[in-house]
């Protein structure tokens, strides 16, 4: 007689599990219970292995080492994710557009492009975001925090990518190259705007007159015509 490999059923979402302990861990997704408490910082977790992994933040332990570049990690899954930077393997595929990703969380973030889901909410202004790092970056609007400082001119920024973009003012680097005309740009959004010269795409539409524009700032300037402002004085 063969037994069903997944015979423990969640009564809320009908997901099944091979072991009772797996079901118990999963049930905390619904209940929000976090019974495993860190003795150092009092942060709590739904699973014991999550607590064990978190403990390495305090101890600095990084037992998992990459055999290619010798970089070390606190968790085995972090090492597995990192290893794909060497192998190029992208095992996670979007079922809607077939785009592939090296990490499951990258796929999860991408999937919200299709669904429009924004599960991460700011507890100050209720702004919603598709990704946790977007929410974290947004939080600095309220705190005024700018932890990323330029080593050349000491200007500081709320986000690492803002600092990266700014640093090219000093280096002159233009890593984003147009495949149609070989013109290069310091920022990805500059390349995106430029590429529409070749494609003719105008994704920004005025909600009042349906006129469309290749760039968001062009739409913003156009909109002032409707509200009575004079965009250029």
C-alpha positions in Angstrom: 0.0 0.0 0.0 1.3 3.5 -0.9 0.6 6.4 1.3 0.1 10.0 0.1 3.5 11.7 0.6 1.7 14.9 1.7 -1.1 13.8 4.0 -1.1 16.7 6.5 -3.7 19.3 5.3 -3.9 22.9 6.2 -7.6 23.6 7.1 -7.3 27.2 6.0 -5.7 27.1 2.5 -5.7 23.4 1.8 -2.0 23.2 1.3 -0.6 19.8 2.1 2.6 18.7 3.9 4.6 15.5 4.3 5.2 16.0 8.0 3.1 17.3 10.9 5.9 19.7 12.0 5.9 21.2 8.5 2.1 21.8 8.8 2.7 23.4 12.2 5.3 25.7 10.8 3.1 26.7 7.9 0.0 27.3 10.2 1.9 30.3 11.7 1.7 32.0 8.3 -2.1 32.3 9.0 -2.0 32.8 12.8 1.0 35.2 13.0 2.3 33.3 16.0 6.1 33.7 16.5 7.1 31.5 19.5 10.9 31.5 18.9 12.5 34.5 20.7 16.0 35.8 20.3 17.7 36.1 23.7 19.9 38.9 22.5 17.5 41.4 20.8 14.0 39.9 21.6 13.1 39.6 17.9 10.7 36.7 17.4 10.3 34.1 14.7 7.7 31.6 13.5 10.3 28.8 13.0 13.2 27.5 15.0 15.5 27.4 12.0 14.7 31.1 11.3 15.8 31.9 14.9 19.0 29.8 14.4 19.8 31.7 11.2 19.1 35.0 12.8 21.4 34.2 15.7 24.4 34.4 13.3 23.7 38.1 13.0 24.9 38.5 16.6 27.7 35.9 16.5 29.1 36.9 13.1 29.2 33.2 12.1 29.4 32.5 8.4 29.9 28.7 8.1 29.0 28.4 4.4 31.8 29.3 2.0 31.8 29.6 -1.8 34.4 27.2 -3.3 34.9 29.5 -6.3 35.5 32.9 -4.7 35.7 31.9 -1.0 33.0 34.4 0.0 31.2 33.1 3.1 27.6 33.3 4.2 25.5 32.8 7.4 23.0 30.6 5.6 23.2 27.7 3.2 20.4 29.2 1.0 22.4 32.5 0.7 25.4 30.4 -0.6 23.2 28.6 -3.0 21.8 31.9 -4.3 25.3 33.4 -4.6 26.7 30.3 -6.4 24.4 31.1 -9.4 26.4 34.3 -10.0 29.2 31.9 -11.0 27.1 29.3 -12.9 24.5 31.6 -14.5 21.7 29.2 -13.6 18.3 30.8 -13.3 15.9 28.1 -12.2 12.9 30.2 -11.3 10.7 31.0 -14.3 7.7 33.4 -14.6 4.7 31.4 -15.9 3.3 34.6 -17.6 6.3 35.9 -19.5 8.9 33.2 -19.2 11.5 35.5 -17.8 13.9 33.6 -15.5 15.5 34.4 -12.2 18.4 33.1 -10.1 16.4 33.5 -6.8 12.9 32.7 -5.8 12.5 36.1 -4.1 13.5 37.8 -7.4 10.7 35.8 -9.1 8.2 36.8 -6.4 9.1 40.5 -6.8 8.8 40.2 -10.6 5.4 38.5 -10.5 3.9 41.6 -8.9 4.6 43.4 -12.2 1.8 41.2 -13.6 -0.5 41.1 -10.6 -0.1 44.7 -9.5 0.0 43.5 -5.9 1.6 45.9 -3.4 1.7 44.0 0.0 4.2 46.2 1.8 2.6 49.2 3.5 4.1 52.2 5.1 2.8 52.5 8.7 3.1 56.3 8.5 1.4 57.4 5.3 -0.1 54.1 4.0 1.8 54.2 0.8 2.0 50.7 -0.7 4.9 48.9 -2.4 5.5 45.8 -4.4 8.9 45.1 -2.7 10.2 45.2 0.8 13.3 47.1 -0.2 11.1 49.7 -1.9 9.3 50.2 1.4 12.6 50.4 3.3 13.8 53.1 0.9 10.5 55.0 1.2 10.8 55.0 5.0 13.8 57.3 4.7 11.5 60.0 3.3 10.0 60.2 6.8 13.1 59.7 8.8 15.4 61.9 6.7 18.0 59.2 6.9 20.8 59.3 4.2 23.2 56.5 5.1 25.0 56.4 1.8 27.8 58.9 1.5 30.0 59.8 -1.5 33.7 59.4 -0.7 34.7 62.1 -3.1 32.4 65.1 -2.2 30.7 63.7 1.0 27.2 64.2 -0.4 24.8 61.7 1.2 21.9 59.7 -0.2 18.9 57.8 1.1 19.5 54.9 -1.3 22.5 52.9 -2.6 21.5 53.2 -6.2 21.2 57.0 -5.9 24.8 57.0 -4.6 25.9 54.7 -7.5 24.3 57.1 -10.0 25.9 60.1 -8.4 29.4 58.6 -8.3 29.4 58.6 -12.1 29.5 62.4 -12.0 33.0 62.0 -10.6 34.1 59.0 -12.6 32.6 59.9 -15.9 31.5 56.2 -16.3 28.6 55.6 -18.7 27.8 51.8 -18.4 24.4 51.8 -20.1 24.8 51.6 -23.9 22.1 51.9 -26.5 22.1 48.8 -28.8 20.8 50.9 -31.7 23.2 53.7 -31.9 26.0 53.0 -29.3 25.3 56.1 -27.4 26.0 55.5 -23.7 24.5 56.9 -20.5 25.4 57.1 -16.8 22.0 55.9 -15.6 19.6 53.2 -16.7 16.6 55.5 -16.7 18.5 57.9 -19.1 19.0 54.9 -21.5 15.3 53.9 -21.2 14.2 57.5 -22.1 16.7 57.6 -25.0 15.7 54.2 -26.4 12.2 55.6 -27.2 13.8 57.8 -29.8 14.3 54.6 -31.7 11.2 52.7 -30.8 8.7 55.6 -31.0 7.1 54.4 -27.8 5.2 57.0 -25.8 4.1 55.3 -22.5 3.1 58.5 -20.6 -0.4 59.6 -21.5 -2.3 62.7 -20.3 -5.5 61.8 -18.5 -7.2 65.0 -19.7 -6.5 65.0 -23.5 -4.9 61.6 -24.2 -1.8 63.2 -25.6 1.2 60.8 -25.0 4.9 61.4 -24.3 8.1 59.4 -24.4 9.2 60.8 -21.0 7.5 61.4 -17.6 9.0 64.9 -17.3 7.5 65.8 -20.7 4.1 64.7 -19.4 4.5 66.7 -16.2 5.4 69.9 -18.2 2.4 69.3 -20.5 0.0 68.9 -17.7 0.7 72.4 -16.5 -1.0 73.7 -19.6 -4.3 72.2 -18.3 -3.9 73.6 -14.7 -3.0 77.1 -15.9 0.7 77.0 -15.0 3.4 78.3 -17.3 6.1 75.6 -17.4 8.7 77.8 -18.9 9.2 81.5 -17.8 
